[in-house]
């Protein structure tokens, strides 16, 4: 590669109007030394040919006050061209980049261009957020399908529409904060439209979904992860700073379970309103549901018994296998969950070590599951050779594994038909925890049964709901009775 020539020139002209360039007599003093007050230092550097083989004009930059400044700039241009190696197309691309730099403007940073080149990106154009995020998502091959689907939704619905046109290296905290402000403003506009007296206006937002605090936190988490990977990408940092890590958002509201007390049920029957998105039945209501399920859906009744009494998640109950259930010793081990990716059922390991657990079974659950096994054996006799050997503990009457969504729909139908106040299937897990704590277990016991990662999660979720149960109220009464009070005469 040519090293280029460094020289000093000026813009003076002779009598004919021709530029004197480096021949101007004012460039040097009488003693032959350079005149620091006249002319500019610069260099000329040959550039690679174009892809069609034609020669291009040299790179000429004469804007420097000192020879060393010109030499440093020339060396930077040579270092940029060296990034191409034997890649002719890349050499042409970098040469185009150098020619586009305006006089007096600095050359592109060599390390920044190297990052783009090593990452397989164009050298001449800054990658935008819209270009980077889909590429990043496609490279994430080790994440769960459901997680990847959520990332994709955040990118498609929020991140690209709001941030897509911004070059990745120029993304700042204020850009991201402005996105969340726009999302919040949209939420307000939707709520105003929903409360409008004009039915036409209400109709415009009938199917529009707002973005709550929890979803905003997840959107930020997706962007934060993507930008963290951009910092460490293949050891070639595309960026040096993660602005998503410095954006402040309102804390996501964590709804604590509330009990369906008689007063709450009466108000629900009158208005249809639930006191909280997360509700828990009283023991009497739970028993009424299990009785109804036993009479009206015997195939799924044992599943609901297990969730109600032992607090398993839906996927954990459906992921039990014959090898992980020991009714003789009244033990069950959770190490697999049957969940969904979109609508497709997926069998996968539980997410964490705390979720991978073995717990004792109560006598009610053991009895229900023994009856179920006898029933399952009769189903198998009816199916004969058509019975599939899945190895799963809970199966349909034809031997096939349950679809998780079908179980949820059956639960919702049973709750409705039984006339009980509504709860979600997942709320049976809250019932199990609440009843266990109310029966005298401590929070550590509840944590171990539910497979929570920390006791803080257990405490934050359940310490408020247990006071609504009669057994806890009795404890409160007993504690209050220990405080002596002076008798007062009754008011007339």
N, C-alpha and C positions, 0 to 999 in steps of 0.2 A: 504494500500500500504506500502511495506517495506521501512524503512527509510535508509537502507544501513549502512555500517560500514566505518568509517574514520580511517585511520592508516598511519603510515610512514614506508616505506620499502626502501631497497637499492638493488643493483644488485651484491653485493659481493657474492662469492661462498666459500664453505668449501673445505677441502683437497680432497674430493671425486668429486668436481665439481658441487655440488648441491647449488642452490641459497639460501642464508641465509634469504632473505626477511626481515621481521620485527624482526628477531632474531639476526641480526648483532650487535655485541657489540659496534660498532662505532656509532650507532645511538644515543646513549646517552653519556653524559659526566660522569666524575667520580661521580659527585654529584647527578646524576639521571635526570638532565635536558636534553632536546633534543639538539642534536648537529646540529646547523643550517648549518653546512658546509658538512653534509653527509646525503645522502638519499633524497627521495622525498615524499611529502604527496600525498595521494590519497584516493580513496574510491572504494567500491564494492557495486553494487546495483542489486538486483534481477529484472529480466525483465519478462513481461507477457509471457505465453506460446504461442507457435505458434498456428495457426488456426487448425492444425491437432491434437492438444493436447500435442505435444511433448515439453519438456523443452528446453530452450536455455541457453547458458552460461551467467553468470552475466555480467553486464557492469562494466569493470574495467578501471579506469583512474588514473594513478600515475605519474603526470607530474607537480605537484604544489610545489612551494617553501614554502608555509605556510599552516597551517591547515585551516585557514579561507578561503583561496582560494579554497581548496578542498571542504569545506563545501558549499561554494556558488555554485560551479559547480554541486555538487550533488543535491542541492536544485533546480537548473535549470532543471536538468534531471527529477526530481520528478514532477516539474510543467508541463513539456512537456507531461509526461505520464498521468498526471491528465486531460489533455484536452480530452482524449478518453472517460472519464466517464465509462459507462457500454458498450460502443461500442467495442466489442472484435476485430473486423476487424481493427478499427482505432488504437486500442492499439498495435496490431501487427505491423501496418504500422509505428507508431512512434518508437516502439522498433527497427525495422529495420533501421530507420533513425538514431537512436542513435548509433547503432553498426557500421554504415558506417563512422562515424566521426573518422578521423585519430588521433592518439596520438599527443597531443600538440595543435591540432586545436580546436577552440572554438565550443561549441555546437550551434545548430541553435537558433535564437532568438525566444523566446517563443511567443511574440506578433505577429511576422510575421507568425509563424505556425498557431496561433489562427485565424488570418485573413483568411488564406486559408481554415482551417477547418470549420469556421463559414459560409464561402461562398460556402461550398459544394465542395471544390477543393481538390485534392490529397495533403496529407501532405508532401510527400517525393519528389515531383517534382515541380519545379517552372513552373507556367503557362506561356506559350509563348504568344506573341502577336497574333499569328495565332489561338490559342485556345480561347483567351479572346474575340477578336472582334466579331466573329459570335455569341458567347454566349451573348455578350452585345447587339448586334442588335436584337436578338430574344427576349430579355427582354424589348425592347422599344415598348410597346404596345399602347402608347397614341399618337404616332406621325402619321402624315398623310401618307397614302400609298406611295405617290410620293416621300416624303422625305426619307422614309425607303428604297425605291428602289434606290435612289441616294446614300444613305449610303452604301447599299450593293454593288453597283458598285464600289465605292471608295475602299471598303475593298477587293473586289475580284480582281480588276484590278491593284491596286497600293500598298495598305498597306500590305497585306499578302505576295505578291511576294517579296517586298523589306525588310519588317521588321518582317515577320512571325516567323522566327526561333529565335528571340531574346526573352529571358525571360522578362516578363512584368516589373518585378522589376528592370531590368538592362537596360531598354530602356533609351537612353540619347539623348540630343539635337543633338549631332554629327551624331547619327544614322539617325535621321529624315532629317537633312540637307543633308546627303549623298544620301538619297532617292530622294530628289528634284533635286540634282545635276545630278543624273542618269537619271531622267525624262527629264531634260533640254538637256543633252547630246543626249538622244534618239531623241528628237525633231530636234536637229541640224543634226543628221545622216539622218533622214527622209527627211529634206529639201535638203540636199546635194544630196541624191539619186533622188529626184524629179527633180533636175536641171541637172542631168547627161545627157550627149549626148548619152549614151547607152540606147536604148529602153528597153533592158532586165532589167537593173538596175531600170529604172523608173517603170517598171511593178511590181517590188517587193514591192513597197510602194503605189501602186495605191489606195488600200482600207485601208491604214493605217492612223489612226487619231492621230494627235499630241495633246499634253496636254497644253493648254494655261494658262496664268497667272490667269485668273478667276477660272478655274477648279482647279489649284494648291491651290488657296486660299480655295476653298470648300473642297478639300481633307484634308488640314490641319485642317479646322473647324470640319470635321467629327472626326478626330483623337483626337483633343482637347476635344471635347464633350465626347468621349468614355473614355478618361483618366481622365477627371473631375469626371465622374461617378465611375471610379475605386477608386478614392480618397475617395468618400463619399458612397461607395456601402454598403447598408444595415447597415450603421454605422460601418462597418468593412473595414478599409482602406486597399485596396490591394497594393496601392502605396502611397507615401507621396509627390511626386513631379510630375508636369505635364510638360514634356519637350516640348510638342507641342506648349505650350504657349510662348515659348522663341525662336522659329525658325523664322527667318526673311525671307520674300519672297518679290519679286518685287510687287509693287502695280498693281492690276488688272486694265487694261485699260477700262475706261468707255467711250464708243463712244457717242459723242454728235450728235444730228440730224443735217443734212445738207439739204439745199433746192435744189430741182431739177431746177436750173436756166437754161436758154436757152443754155449757154455755156456748162454746165454739161451734159445736154441732148444730145447736139451735139457730145460731146466726147464719151458718152455712146453708141450712135448709131454707132460711128465709131470703137470703140475698145471693147465695152461690159463691160467696167470698171465702177464701182460705186465709187463716191468720198468718201463714208463712208458706213459702214455696216448699218447705220441707216439713212434713207433718208425721206424727207418730200416733199410732193407736194406743188406747188403754189396753190392759190385759184382757178385759172383757170383750172389747172390739176385736182384738186379735184372735181370741178363741172363737168368736162368732164367724170370722172369716174362714178359719181352718175347718170348722164344721161345715160351712157352706161349700168349700172347695172339695171336701171329702165326699159330699153328696153329689156334686155337679161336675167335677173334673178329677176323677180318681187317678188318671195318668200323671197329672202334674202335682197332685196333692203332696206326695212325698218330697218333691223339690221345694215347695213352699214351706213345708215343715222344717226342712234343713236350714233354709235361709232364715226363717223366723226364730228358731231356737239357737242356731249356731252362728248367725251373722255373716254367712258367706255372701260374697258378691255373686251376681247372676252368673257371670262367666266362670267363677270358681266352682259353683255347684254343678254346672253343666260340664265342667272339665274333670269331675271325679271319674276315676276308673275302678274297675273291679279290684285292681291291685292296690288301690290307695284307700279302700274302705274296708275296715276290719270290724265287723259287728260283734264278733266274739269278745274282743277286747274293748269294744266301744270306742274306736279311734278312727279318725279320718285325716288324711294328709292332702293338703292343697299344694300342688306344684304345677298345675296346668290350668289354663282358662280357655273357654270357648267363647270367642267374641266375634265381632263383625268388622269387615273392611268395606265401608259403604253398606251394601246389603249382604255381601258374601260372607258366610261364616268362616272363621279362622281359628285354628287351634294353636296356641302358643304358650310358652312358659310364662309364669307369673313375673311381674315386672321387677320385684325386689326380693332381697333376702327376708325382709320382714313379712312379705306376703307369702313366702314359701314356709308353710307351717303345718304342724300336726296338733290336733286338738281333740279333747274328749267329747264323746257323744252322750247326751242325756238319754234316760230310759224311754222317754216319749218318742224321740227321734229314732232310736234303735228299733222300737216296736213298729213304727210306721215304715221304716226301711225294710224290715224283715217281711212284713206283709207285701211290700212292693216287690221284693225279690220272688216271692211265691207267685205273685200275679205275673211278673215278667216271664217266669218259667212257663206259665200257661200260654202267654202270648207266643212264646217260642215254639211250643208244641203245635199251635194253630198254623204258624208260618212254615214250619218244617224246614226244608232245605233252602227256602228263600230268606231265612233269617240271617241278616248280616252280622258277622262277628266283629263288632267295632271295638270291644274291650271297654266301652264307656259304661258307667254305672247307670246313669239315667238315660233311657232311650224311649222312643215312641212305641206304641203297640206293634208297629211293623218292624221294630228293631233298629230303625235309623236314628242317628243322633238328632237331638232337638236343635232347631234354629233358634238362636237367642231372641230374635224379635218376635217369634211366635209365642214364646213363653211370656214375654212382656204383654203382648196383646191379650193372651188368655187371662193373665192376672188382672188387667184393667177391666176386662169383661166381667170377671167374677166379682170384683169390688162393686161395680155398677149394679149388677144383678142382685147382689146381696143387700143393696141399699145402704152400704156403709159410707162414711165420709171418705173422700178420696185421699189416697197416698200413692206414691210411686212404688214400683217393685223394689227399687233400691232402698226405700224407706223401711222395708222389713228388716234390713240390716240395722237401721237405727233403732227399730223396736227391740231387736235382740240385745243391743248394747244397753238400752235404757232399762229393760227388764232385769238384765244381769246386775247392773249397778244398783237398782232399787232393791234387789234381793240380798244385798250386802257385800257384793264383790267390790274390790277397789279398782281404781282406774288402770292399774298395771294389768289386772286380769282382763279388763275390757280391751286394752291395747293389744295384748297377746292374741286374744280371740279374733279380733278384727284384722290383725296383720298391719297395724299402723306402724309407720317408721319411727315415730317418737311419741312419747306420752303427751307432748304439747298438743298434737293433733287431736288426740282423744279428749283431752281436757277442754280444749277450745270448742269442740263439737258438742259435748254432752253435759257439761257441768250445769247448764241452765235448764235443761229439759227435765232432769230427774226430780226437781223440786215440785213439779206439777203432779207427780204420782202420789197416791194416798199414803203409801208406805213412807215416803220421804216427808210428807206433811206430818205424819205421826212423830217422826224423829224431831222435826222442828218444834212440835208442840211440847215434847218431852224436854228438849233443851231450854225452851222458854220458861217451863215450869220450875226450873232450877233457880231462877232469879227471884229472890224474895221481894215482895212488894208490901207496902203499908196499906192496910185495909182503909178504905174511904167510905164514908156514909153514902148511901144511894141518894141521888138527887131526887127532890120531891117531884 
